Amino acid sequence: MRVRMALTSFGALAIATLAIAAQQGRLTGTVTGPEGAPLEGVVITVTTPNINSFKLTVKTDKKGHYGMLLNDATIPYRFHFELEGYAPYEEMKKLSIGDANTIDVKLQKPVTVETTPTMGGQAALAYNKGIELLNSGDRAGAEAKFQEAVAKNPDLPQGWQALTVVAYQNKDWKKVLEAGQKATDLDPTLSSVYQMMAVAAQQTGDKKGAAQWNARYAEANPDTPEVIYNKGVDALNQRKMQEAADYFAKAVEAKPDFALAHFQLGLVDFSLKKNDAAKEHLQKYLELDPQGSEAETAKELLAALK
């Protein structure tokens, strides 16, 4: 009887464990500053309106990466990102069960508000209110405040940058190009705008413009994982396999959850007959993005490696 009870308890525990695992959701991401540099020590606080007592806190590492496992992905969570010297960011999200979920965040620097209610001070007040509204999810309200800020001070590059971000989130490519051009004309160091401009140009059919903005971004950010990845793609297109492998390896070293970089590295390793390495990176790609555009190809390559 005691043996049967032990087996029954073990079986119940196994079933309970499987039930928990079946509802889990994984979340990873990278937090960067306005110019795309990774931010270490960003505090991510997770709460949910469904469970008052629930609270989880993690921090980003030196590369701006963070990760967490939430046992119940059937309920929504509020993710609050905060680091001293930056405007906080908050997002509500319901994770996909079992999938690799990602929230990448770019924290913005708040504009210092002048004590004298001058034109510049009023613009800064409107801008900071816009940031607050944007972080709370009120995109329309934020856009109105950013418009107010640039109306009061047309030479406020942060205002135009913020309007670029809102337009990008709204997929209003024409507004992205208009606001982004003004932002970068006023402050060419706002290289984070370059990527949005490249995407907007591509979406409007301006391939030449997209290439120019991508080139400007690469020049300003030579060591970002995305730029390194693109260099790998260029090398791959030229059939420089080892050079491509080196670039993709650097990209995944800089950003371990860079799914496409893992896929491309697995593809190149497969071509170079480095089978163990190919398996590792193709499996990692499927782990990070099981429904990704290259998932079927990755599965076919893994089957060929068995």
N, C-alpha and C positions, 0 to 999 in steps of 0.2 A: 504493500500500500504506500509506504513512504517513497519507494522508487517511482511509482506512478505519479505521485504528487509532485516530485521533483521534475519529472518530464513535463507534466502539465504546466507547471510554473515556468519552465524554460520555454515551452511553446507559446505561452501567453506573452512572455517577455519579447520573444522574437516577433510575434505578430504586432505587438505594440510598437516595437522599434521600426518595423517596416511601415506601419501606419504613419509614424512621425516623418520618416524619410520621404514618404510619398507626398507630403505636403510642404517640404522644405523648398526654399528659394535661395540661390546664391547671388550676391551682389558684389561687384568690383567696380573700380573706377579710378580716375586720376583727377587731382585738383591742381589747377595752375593759376598763375596770376594774370593780369591784363595782357602781358606780352607773351604768354605761353610758357613761362618758366615754372617748373614744378614747385609746389609749396609743401614744405614739411611741417608737421605738427598741427595741421588743420583738424579741429575737433568735429567729428560727425556724430551727432546725437540722434538716435532713432527712437521714436515714440509711435503710438497708434491710438486713435480714438476708440478702438474696440476694447482695449485693455488698459485701464487707467494706471495700473501699477507697472506696466512694461516700460523699460528704458534701457537702451544699449548705447554704449559710447566706444568709438574707435578713433584712432588718429592716423594721419597719412605718414608714410615713411619718407626717406630722403628724396625719393623719386616722385613723391606726390601720390603714390599708390595707396589704396586701402582695399580691404575686403571683409566680408562678413557672411555668416550663414544665419538665416532666419527660419525657425522651425515651422512657422505657419504662414505660408505664402498665399493663403486664401483671403487674407484681410489686408487693407491698405496701411501703409506706413508713412510717417512724416520724417523726412531726412533733413536735418538742419546742419549746415556747414558754417563753421566760424573760425576765424583767425584774427588776432589783434592787428589792426591796421588796415583791415579790408571790410567791405560791406558784407554782412552775412547773406547766405543764400539758403532758401528752403524750398523743398519740393515734396508733394504728395505722390506716392507711386504704389501700385499694386504689382508685386513681382510675379513673373511667370514661374509656375511650379516646375522645379527641376532644371530650369534653363539657366544659362549664364546671363544674368541681368547686369546692365552697365549704366551708371550715372557718372558722366564726366562733367566737372564743374569748372568754370572760369570765374574766380572771384575778382571783383572790381574794387579799385581804390575809391573811396568816397572823396568828393571835392570838399576842401576846407571852406566852411562858411565864414564870410567876413562879418565882423561885429557891426560895422556900419552898414545900414540898409542901402548900399549903393546898387547900381545896375548889376555889377558882378556878383554881389552878395545875394541878390534876389534870384539870379540865374542858378547859383550854387544851391540855394534852398530848394528850388524847383527840381534840380537834378537829383539831389539826395532823396527827395520825396519820391521821385520816379524810381530810383533804385529800390527803395522800400516797397513800393507797389509791385515792381517786377519780381522781387524775391518772394512776395506773398502770392504770386500767380496772377495778379491783375495786369495783364499785358496792355490792355486798352488804356487803362488809367495811367500806367507808366509811360506809354507813348505820348499821351497828352501832356504830361509833366515835362518830358524831355523836349517836346516841341516848344513848350513855354520857356524852358531854359535857353534854347538856342534863339528864340525870339528876343529874349532879354539880352543875351550876349551871343551874337552870331559867331564870335571867335572862340567859343568854348569847345575844344576838340572832343572832350569827354561826352558832351551832349550829343554830338554827331555820331560818335562811336556807339553810344547807347541806342540811338535811333537805328543804327546799322544792325545791332544785335536783335532788336525787336523785329525789324523788317525781315531779318534772316529767319527768326523763329516763325514768323508768319508766312514765310516763303514768298514774300513780295520782292521779287528779284530786282525790279526797277528801282524801288526805294532803297534797297541794299546798295546798289551802284551809286545812287545820288548821294545818300548820306555818307557812305564809305569814302567817296571821293573827297567830300568836304572835310571829313575827319583826318584823312591822310595828307591832304593839302595843308591843313593847319598844323599837324604834328606827324611827320613821316615816321616817327618811332613807334607808332601804333601798329606794329606789324601783325597783331592778332586779327586786324581787319582785313589783311591781305588774303587770308584763306577764304573768308566769307565773300570777298570780291571775286575771287577765282571761281567759286561755286556759282555765284550769281551770273557771272559772264558766261560760264559754260551752259547754264540753264536758259539763257537768252540767245544761245547760238553763237556767241562771240568766242570762238576757240582761240583766236589770237590773243584777245584780251585775257582769257583764262590762263594761257601760258605765261603771259607777262606778269600777272599777279602771282602765279605760283613761283615764278623765278624770283620775284621780289621777296616773297616769303622765305624761300630757300636761302637767299643771300643773307637775310636778317636772322634766320634761325637755322644755321647749318647743322646743329647737333640734335634737333628734335627727332623723335622716332619716325614721324611721318615723312620728314625730309630724307632721312636715311633710307627708309623703305622705298621712296620714289627713286632714289639712286640705284637701289637694288633692282627695281623694275626696269630701269633704263639698261642696266648691265645685262639683265636677263634677255631683254629684247635684242641685244647685240650678241647673244649667245656667249657672253663672258661668264660662264657658269660659276667658277670659283670666286670671282669678284662679286657676283650677285649673292652668293652664299655668305660672303663676309659681311656685306651690307645688311642682309636679312638677319644674320646672327646679332649684329650690333643693335638692330631695331628691337628684337625681342629681349635683348639684355636691358635696353633702356626702358622698355615697356613690356613686361612679361605677359600681360593679357592682350597683346596685340594679335588678334586672331589671324588676320590675313597674312601678317608677317610669318607666323608659324606655318601657315599653309604653303607660302612661297618657299620657305626654307625647306620644308618637307619635300616639295616638288623638285627643288634643285638637288637636294641630297639623294633623291630617288634617281635622278639623271646621273649623278656622280657615283652611283652604286654604294652609297653609304646607307645601307638598309636599316640599321638600328637607329641611326639619327633620323632617317626619314619617317620611320614608324613613330618615334617619339613626338615629332612636330606635327604630323598629320593627326595623331590621336589628340594632341593638345588643341589643335584647331577645332576638332569636333567637340571637345569638351567645352571650349569657350563659346562656340557658335554652332550648335548642332543643327540648326535650320539655315545655316549660311548659304550663300550663293555657290560656294565650292564644296558643299558637304558631300554631294554625290561623287564628285571626282576624288575627294579624299578617301571615301569608302572604297572606291574601285582600286585606288593605289594600294590601300592597306590590304585588300583582298589579294592583290598581285604579289604582295610581299610575304604572304603566309607560306 
